[in-house]
Amino acid sequence: MSIRLEAAGPLCGEITVPGDKSISHRAVILGALAEGETFIEGFLDGEDCLSTVSCMRALGVDIDVDGTSVRVKGAGLDGLCEPENILDAGNSGTTARLLLGVLAGQPFYTVLTGDSSLRRRPMKRVTAPLKEMGARIIGRHQGGLLPLSVDGGKLSPLCYNSPVASAQVKSAVLLAGLFAAGETAVTEPAQSRDHTERMLAAFGASVKVDGRTVSVSGRPRLLGQVVRVPGDISSAAFFLVAASIVPGSDLILSNVGVNPTRTGILDVLAEMGANIEYVNRREESGEPVADIRVRHSALRGVEIGGEIIPRLIDELPVLAVAALFAAGETVVRGAEELRVKESDRIAAMTVELGALGADIKALKDGFIVRGGRPIAGAAVKSRGDHRVAMSLCIAALGAKGTVMLDSPDSIAVSYPDFLQTLHNLGALK
């Protein structure tokens, strides 16, 4: 199925983007491992987070989902049960990798799989340290690809120097560390998003942060919490770029999480000359939150690389779109992680934006965009990747003519109402 995308006008008004995907996943998992009930407000009821709910239910946890409100009746640290069937993480890398950390500490056998896309994504970065802790994990490519069987329990603490800055790797090791007597630590080459350590502390774990090293003490007593999930900056990113590139736009995004480990998109857009301001900064459930106003402005090309990459890795596809409308050249390097997401996002954005007439060149670890060249309507492919699909929708807002996007269903993974929101703002015909 294909959909027709035609630009209509500026984006004006106020919207609330869906709850943060990363925080929603973690709230369900930690709520399941806690004693008592956890109440989650603002939960992202997209397919990825519902995969986490489904897996935790299969492990014996009582979870009630009512739209964006979720109640988790905690099983406690030792209360999970051996599942009767194979656990399915769907398309969710976060579900698979974080769950591997939890399963590594369980005294029972589990098999974990996912859809065809997830079965191609690398898991050895997680399974290698978990094996060092004592978990027995067997699967394709020497335990590097799903499906994976996990025979857990009897873990030892670990001081792990991660070769990649990855919140999923860090979180998997820290979650496994909950089941090991002693202190487990993870050191990263650059800081990744810190939602796990923030939430572990909120639930009662003993967490220490020393520069790029995070440690957790094993066998804590976790207690159920009320978690208010802010809007996802990764979802807000599409509208930040859209309002920046469409003349006449003046948009307010309310209740957006502005955790400094996630705001690379805001830093880069500001460097590009975007007109962005924070309103009503505050903190909710241990996470910084703000309303963000963004207005159309003239953008300029920039160089993106180094330590900022982990802070905006998911936003790089839509930053490629922003670069199309920026004067000069935008260069992204050090983002080879894009090659192993839901799709090869470097190849996807290069080919699909090129089909619209963009001057974009793929690099091994990024891309180069020469902005200011008009783009036109064409047929493009989502490649089953929600962020590629939404980025192409934003590109269509600046194209002359009709853009035909195939297979937009993947958008439901993280933002089920994305297209309707664009229509409601008057951006699409």
Helices and strands as residue ranges (DSSP letters): E 2-5, E 12-16, H 21-33, E 37-41, H 47-58, E 62-66, E 69-73, E 87-88, H 93-104, E 109-113, G 118-120, H 124-132, E 136-139, H 140-143, E 145-151, E 159-161, H 167-177, E 183-187, H 195-203, E 207-210, E 213-217, E 226-228, H 233-245, E 250-257, H 264-271, E 275-284, E 287-295, E 299-300, E 303-304, G 306-311, G 313-315, H 316-324, E 326-327, E 329-332, G 336-340, H 345-355, E 359-363, E 366-370, E 379-381, H 386-396, E 403-406, G 408-413, H 418-424
